[in-house]
């Protein structure tokens, strides 16, 4: 065959082959791509569905919709959906198996990703899968609309309404309608974001992004060049609230040990601007002058973690708490936390803590860490330093210094502290000096020395406190004060008159939280008041529990001149008289058993000193016999009348005390109107009155309660009485003696005092007032 015919045959075959390729290429390519996607997805544990692939000859592929979903357990769930994806393939690299990108351009109309991880260190893809994913990174990328949701345990990252274009040849753009970050420590939402992008050498750079007021992202570069080797990186530069934050983060998961590397620094960050941006309700001020942080490892593997932190805060303020500077330096290595320094400077106050602690293996271990360290403090303004920890600065003042060391290894406390103070104030109580030597042992806190002085007053003691759950304590306590009233602020005394001082001496021995105390109180110009007390008082006991604890108290006061002694109340009550007696109280304060007697002789009361009564003189004797007492006599007098009473007191419990009194001389009810509350009781002279006679009256209520009542039992045959009290059970009134301004007076009549000639001072009353 001539050579000319051979050439024509070759050309014809080539044209025929080209025609076949043109005709069958779209079908072969579309099905080949569909099969390749299915095959690779199956190897990685995904199920995939592809709806429509158009493969025009020498034109980009068009995948109408592709949906991938992981088939693994619930520890890791991945769903990816892409709609109207246009893929421009690099055929030379694809057909000749050359290294390089397989995709020149990728354009997606809608892209949605959802990832949920509940267990750390669960691999999403195999090593080959990550290598394939890196080869699929395009030379240019355009996503018109993106929705991304990533959940990793309690942390959530959510992107809505996002779009991205990136290319190495020209600038790209990024936008997002909303990005939300939520975690146990942070919850923040950024809206309407706009920025520029650049894509080169598998590095995506995002810059010029304003996140919020005072927070601008200058640049953030995501390094995907080693994605095939299962490593990614992120570098960012942030202008934050007047300062700078720079960071470098990389994550590698190629081996079975997932590894993070984090390094960052911050300078001149305004805490006030930060609090305003994040919407803190409380006032925060100050400056993060400098901070550096490094981390390497994985929190799920604390044995392999190393980290360091150094920060310096200038002028930090939270609410009313403020300091000049706070510096913190710490490092983590070999399952240990080394506190290099915690330094607080506040005006002339300085506090330093350093030491080392073992890294807790459980979350509860953070509540009782193994710590060894040294403490040094020089506090010249105790009120300001106490305010730093939330206390009222007006309750504290003075100078105090602390030196020592402590050790809490193996949940056992050890160490030693020395405390010295001068010109101190605790809860507005002044102290001239304080000295304490504390020895921290494995199972107890030993107080080797405690000495507190205030003028001539002193308190010394020593003892120990067990560190068990019962917190029993034992020791001795000696106290002496020139004036007991200095420590009883509720007793104010009479206006314009300084109370006479009352010295007191007290000694107490404590054994397993049981107190055995005795002491002497010396009232001026009177016999000493001696007392003994025995009672349990455990740490944390409240008043209700203390009332139910067994107590034994005895008080002996042979004679007290009330006129010479201090007036404990304002206005003063007694101006003269002698009080004597001996009282022994046992069982509990809730249900006491009292044995003994008390006697008041020639008691002189101030006319305006007891505004609820108009009594000027009183004498009485009371005998106690368990939970019952007999008022053998109670003689009271006003300016114009005398009243002789006797009665009894029942107190099964202090919450229900009944005092019944009856008159040895006639007593009349002169209160005409019905009143709801009695704020004042007046006794006035009355003779031959038509008012009903009072046979007995009863006071009833609780010792520590204000809902007392008084009931009058009257004896009179008048019809008017039956109208006032149809049940015949007596007239009952509530007592409100603490509100005398209401002037609701219960008026009682008594026989007028006789004059020297035998005549009475008051005229007869013929009707009720």
BELMODA-V760172 format. One record per backbone hydrogen bond with DSSP energy under -1.0 kcal/mol. NH is the residue of the N-H (numbers start at 1). CO is the residue of the C=O. E is the energy in kcal/mol with one decimal. If there is no record, write none. Layout:
nh: [NH,NH]
co: [CO,CO]
e: [E,E]
This chain:
nh: [6,7,8,9,10,11,12,13,14,15,16,17,18,19,20,21,22,23,24,25,28,29,30,31,32,33,34,35,36,37,38,39,40,41,42,43,44,45,46,47,49,51,54,59,61,62,63,64,66,67,68,69,70,71,76,77,79,80,81,82,83,84,85,86,87,88,90,91,94,95,96,102,104,105,106,107,108,109,110,111,112,113,114,115,116,117,118,119,130,131,132,133,134,135,136,137,139,141,142,143,144,146,147,148,149,150,151,152,153,155,156,157,158,159,160,162,163,164,165,166,172,174,175,176,177,178,179,180,181,182,183,188,190,192,193,195,196,197,198,199,200,203,204,205,206,207,208,209,211,212,215,216,217,218,219,220,221,222,223,224,227,230,231,232,233,234,235,236,237,238,239,240,241,243,244,245,246,247,248,249,250,251,252,253,259,260,261,262,263,264,265,266,267,269,270,271,274,275,276,277,278,280,285,287,288,289,289,290,291,292,293,294,295,296,297,301,304,305,306,307,308,309,310,311,312,313,314,315,317,318,319,321,323,324,325,326,327,328,329,330,331,332,333,336,337,338,339,340,340,341,342,343,344,345,346,349,350,351,352,353,354,355,356,357,358,359,366,367,372,373,374,375,376,377,378,379,382,385,386,387,389,390,391,395,396,397,399,400,401,402,403,404,405,406,407,408,411,412,414,415,416,417,418,419,420,421,422,423,424,425,426,427,429,431,432,433,434,435,436,437,438,439,440,441,445,446,447,448,448,449,450,451,452,453,454,457,458,459,460,461,462,463,464,465,466,467,474,475,476,477,478,479,480,481,484,486,487,488,491,497,504,505,506,507,508,509,510,511,513,514,515,516,517,518,519,520,521,522,526,527,529,530,531,532,533,534,535,537,541,546,547,549,551,552,553,554,555,556,557,560,562,565,575,576,578,579,580,581,582,583,584,585,586,588,590,593,594,595,596,597,598,599,600,601,603,604,605,606,613,616,617,618,619,620,621,622,623,624,625,626,629,630,631,632,632,634,635,636,637,638,642,643,645,646,647,648,649,650,651,654,656,657,658,659,660,661,662,664,665,668,669,670,678,679,680,681,682,684,686,693,694,695,696,697,698,699,700,701,703,705,708,709,710,711,712,713,715,722,723,724,725,728,731,733,734,735,736,739,742,743,746,748,749,750,753,755,758,765]
co: [2,3,4,5,6,7,8,9,10,11,12,13,14,15,16,17,18,19,20,21,24,25,26,27,28,29,30,31,32,33,34,35,36,37,38,39,40,42,41,69,67,65,62,56,87,54,85,52,82,49,80,47,78,45,73,116,114,68,112,66,110,64,63,107,61,105,102,89,90,91,92,135,88,88,140,86,142,83,83,145,81,147,79,149,77,151,75,75,126,127,128,129,130,131,132,134,103,166,106,164,108,162,111,159,113,157,115,155,117,152,182,150,180,148,178,146,175,143,173,141,197,195,163,193,160,160,190,158,188,156,186,181,179,177,176,174,207,172,205,167,203,200,222,198,220,196,218,217,215,215,212,239,209,237,237,206,235,204,233,202,224,227,226,251,223,249,221,247,219,245,216,243,214,240,267,238,265,236,263,234,261,232,259,230,252,297,250,295,248,293,246,291,244,288,241,286,270,271,272,273,274,275,317,314,269,287,312,312,266,310,264,308,262,306,260,298,301,302,296,332,294,330,292,328,290,326,287,324,285,321,283,318,316,345,345,313,343,311,341,309,338,307,336,333,357,331,355,329,338,329,353,327,351,325,349,346,378,344,376,342,374,339,372,337,370,335,363,364,356,406,354,404,352,402,350,400,398,381,382,383,386,387,386,392,393,425,422,379,420,377,418,375,416,373,414,371,408,409,407,440,405,438,403,436,401,434,399,432,431,397,429,395,426,424,453,453,421,451,419,449,417,446,415,444,465,439,463,437,446,437,461,435,459,433,457,454,480,452,478,450,476,447,474,445,472,443,464,510,462,508,460,506,458,504,502,483,484,485,488,494,481,520,479,518,477,516,475,514,473,511,535,509,533,507,531,505,529,503,523,559,521,556,519,554,517,552,515,513,538,542,543,546,587,534,585,532,583,530,581,579,577,561,604,604,601,560,599,557,597,555,595,553,593,591,547,586,626,584,624,582,622,580,620,578,618,576,616,573,610,637,637,603,635,600,633,598,630,596,628,594,649,623,647,621,630,645,619,643,617,641,751,636,634,662,631,660,629,658,627,590,653,701,650,699,648,697,646,644,644,749,692,747,734,744,744,612,746,748,750,715,667,713,713,661,711,659,709,657,654,702,706,700,733,698,731,696,693,718,719,720,721,725,712,710,676,708,678,736,739,740,680,682,668,684,640,759,755,687]
e: [-1.7,-2.1,-1.8,-2.3,-2.2,-2.4,-2.3,-2.7,-2.6,-2.6,-2.5,-2.9,-2.8,-2.5,-2.4,-2.8,-2.9,-2.5,-3.5,-2.7,-2.6,-3.5,-2.3,-2.1,-2.4,-3.0,-2.2,-2.6,-2.6,-2.6,-2.2,-2.9,-2.6,-2.4,-2.2,-1.8,-1.2,-1.2,-2.9,-2.8,-2.2,-3.0,-2.9,-1.9,-2.9,-2.6,-3.2,-2.6,-2.4,-2.3,-2.8,-2.2,-2.3,-2.5,-1.3,-2.7,-2.3,-2.4,-2.8,-2.4,-2.7,-2.5,-2.7,-3.4,-2.3,-2.8,-2.8,-1.1,-2.0,-3.5,-2.0,-1.9,-3.1,-1.2,-1.9,-2.5,-2.8,-1.4,-1.5,-2.5,-2.9,-2.5,-2.4,-2.7,-2.6,-2.9,-2.0,-1.1,-2.1,-1.8,-2.4,-2.3,-2.0,-1.7,-1.3,-1.3,-1.1,-2.8,-2.1,-3.6,-2.7,-2.3,-2.3,-1.9,-1.9,-2.7,-2.8,-2.2,-2.4,-1.7,-2.9,-2.5,-2.5,-3.0,-2.7,-2.4,-2.4,-2.2,-2.4,-2.7,-2.5,-2.6,-2.1,-1.7,-1.1,-1.8,-2.8,-2.8,-2.9,-2.6,-2.9,-2.7,-3.1,-1.8,-2.6,-2.3,-2.3,-1.7,-1.7,-1.2,-2.1,-1.3,-2.3,-3.0,-2.9,-2.4,-1.0,-2.2,-1.8,-1.6,-2.3,-2.7,-3.5,-1.6,-1.5,-2.2,-2.9,-2.9,-2.5,-2.7,-1.5,-1.8,-1.5,-2.2,-1.5,-3.4,-2.1,-2.1,-2.6,-3.1,-3.1,-1.5,-3.8,-1.9,-1.9,-2.5,-2.5,-2.0,-2.6,-3.5,-2.4,-2.6,-2.7,-2.0,-3.0,-1.8,-2.6,-3.0,-1.9,-2.6,-2.4,-2.5,-1.9,-1.8,-2.4,-2.1,-1.7,-2.5,-2.0,-2.3,-2.1,-2.4,-2.5,-1.9,-2.9,-1.4,-1.4,-1.3,-1.9,-2.6,-2.6,-2.1,-2.5,-2.5,-2.2,-2.2,-2.0,-1.1,-2.3,-2.2,-2.0,-2.8,-2.2,-2.4,-2.5,-3.2,-3.2,-2.7,-2.6,-2.7,-2.8,-2.8,-1.6,-1.8,-2.1,-2.1,-2.6,-2.3,-2.5,-2.6,-2.0,-3.1,-2.2,-1.6,-3.9,-3.3,-2.0,-1.2,-1.2,-1.9,-2.0,-2.8,-2.6,-2.8,-2.7,-3.1,-2.0,-2.1,-3.1,-1.9,-1.8,-2.4,-3.1,-2.9,-1.7,-3.2,-1.2,-1.4,-2.7,-2.5,-2.6,-2.7,-2.3,-2.6,-2.8,-3.1,-2.1,-1.8,-2.7,-1.9,-1.3,-1.7,-2.1,-1.8,-1.0,-1.4,-2.5,-3.2,-3.1,-2.1,-2.0,-1.7,-2.2,-2.4,-3.6,-3.2,-1.1,-1.9,-3.1,-1.7,-2.4,-2.7,-2.8,-2.8,-2.2,-2.6,-2.3,-2.6,-2.5,-2.3,-2.5,-2.5,-1.3,-3.5,-2.0,-1.7,-2.3,-2.2,-2.5,-2.2,-2.9,-3.1,-2.7,-2.6,-3.1,-3.0,-2.8,-1.7,-1.0,-1.3,-1.2,-2.6,-2.8,-1.9,-2.5,-2.9,-2.3,-2.6,-2.7,-1.9,-1.7,-1.9,-2.5,-2.6,-3.5,-3.0,-2.3,-2.5,-2.3,-2.5,-2.9,-2.7,-2.4,-2.3,-3.0,-1.3,-1.7,-1.2,-1.3,-1.5,-2.3,-2.2,-2.7,-2.4,-2.8,-2.1,-3.3,-2.2,-2.9,-1.5,-3.3,-1.8,-3.0,-2.3,-2.2,-1.9,-3.1,-2.4,-1.6,-2.2,-3.5,-1.9,-2.2,-2.0,-2.8,-2.0,-1.7,-2.9,-1.9,-2.3,-2.0,-1.4,-3.1,-1.9,-3.0,-2.2,-2.9,-2.7,-2.4,-2.0,-2.4,-1.8,-4.1,-1.2,-2.3,-2.2,-2.2,-1.7,-2.1,-2.8,-2.4,-3.9,-2.2,-1.0,-2.2,-1.7,-2.8,-2.6,-1.6,-1.7,-2.4,-2.6,-2.9,-2.5,-2.3,-2.4,-3.5,-1.9,-2.1,-3.1,-1.7,-2.2,-1.9,-2.2,-1.7,-2.9,-2.3,-3.6,-3.4,-2.8,-2.5,-2.7,-2.2,-1.4,-1.2,-2.5,-2.8,-2.5,-2.0,-2.9,-1.4,-2.7,-2.1,-2.2,-2.1,-2.2,-3.3,-2.6,-2.4,-2.4,-1.8,-3.4,-2.5,-3.1,-2.6,-2.8,-2.9,-2.7,-1.1,-2.6,-2.5,-2.3,-3.6,-2.5,-1.3,-3.1,-2.0,-2.8,-2.7,-1.0,-3.8,-2.4,-1.5,-2.6,-2.4,-2.7,-2.3,-1.9,-3.1,-1.4,-1.6,-2.4,-2.7,-2.4,-3.1,-3.6,-2.6,-1.1,-1.8,-1.9,-2.8,-1.3,-2.1,-2.9,-1.0,-2.8,-3.2,-1.8,-1.7,-1.6,-3.0,-2.9,-2.8,-2.1,-2.5,-3.5,-1.5,-1.4]
